[in-house]
Amino acid sequence: MVLEVPECRDAAEVFAVVGDHRAVTYNPTDFVSGLQEANKLIQMWLHRWVAHDYGYWCVRETWTGRIMGYCGMNRMHINGWPARSLIARFHPDVWGLEYVTEAVMAALICAGTHSGDGSVVARTRPVNLASRTVALKLCLRRDPGRDERGPDGIDEYSVTVRRDDRCSRRRSAVEGEIKLSRRCSLFSRM
């Protein structure tokens, strides 16, 4: 798979993801109802890239170039503390294939030099077991003291607290497979 900074021409494919109610089941306020909204979304992402030198990546299949989804980080403050909030949103036809975990790990590595922007956090819904599993695979640990109510329900927080050997091995394996630039290539089974 290839992670690329989004471009305006990606709006139709981004819309195919966030315009699908299944993809935003746990975050219905993220639903996009048309190409104009998808364009605005991409413009917001590009602004973040300019402001912070990291943001959301479009995740493409290597062989077809099709956008399967997007992932990355957003700089924000949560309850007054700085954080880099992870996001991963993929088309339902690739759910369960481990692409989300691989893509988010690559995005973490590509944006890893920005640790001064706060802890990496994953905000998940209590019923979203797939997202909670990805957070665990990324070696994030639950921090119930930071949970809060968001527009779509309870946001459960998992944060980077330490790296154990298992996490270091996984990260090293992914680091060996990516090329860092404004285009982040991850050579996987795709």
C-alpha positions, 0 to 999 in steps of 0.5 A: 500500500502507499500513503499519500498526502491527499490532493483535491482530485482525490475527492470522489474516492474519499467520498466513496469512503466517508459517504458510506454510512457503514464506514462512519457507523461509530462516528456518524457526524463524520458522514459526508453527503457529497463531493463538495463536502469531500473537497472541503474535507481535503482542503482542511487536511491540506491545511493541517499538512501546511501547519504541522508537516503531518496530517491525514494520508490517503491509503492506496492499493499498490496495484490499482491505485484505488484509495481504500481509506485514509489514516493519520494524525491530527494535532489537538488539545484534549481536556487541556493537554496536547495530543496527536489524535489517530484516525483510520477510516477505510472502505468496508470492503477492506475491513478485517484484512489488517491493512488498517493496522499496517497503514496507521503504524506507517503513518505513526512512523512517518510523523514520528518526529513530532513528539513535542506535539503531545502523546499519540492517542486513539479515541474509540467507542466502547462498542467499536471492537475493531478500533480498540483492537487496532489501538492494542496492536499499536501498543497504545494502552487504555487511559480511562481517566481521559475518557470524555463524551464527544458528539457521537458518544463516549470517547475512550482514550488509549495513549502511548505509554511505553514501548515493549519488545513486541512493539519495537519488533513490529515497528522495526519491521514496518520501518524497514518496509517504508520510504519516507517522504510526502509519499509514504510507501509501505510494501505489503502483501497488497 
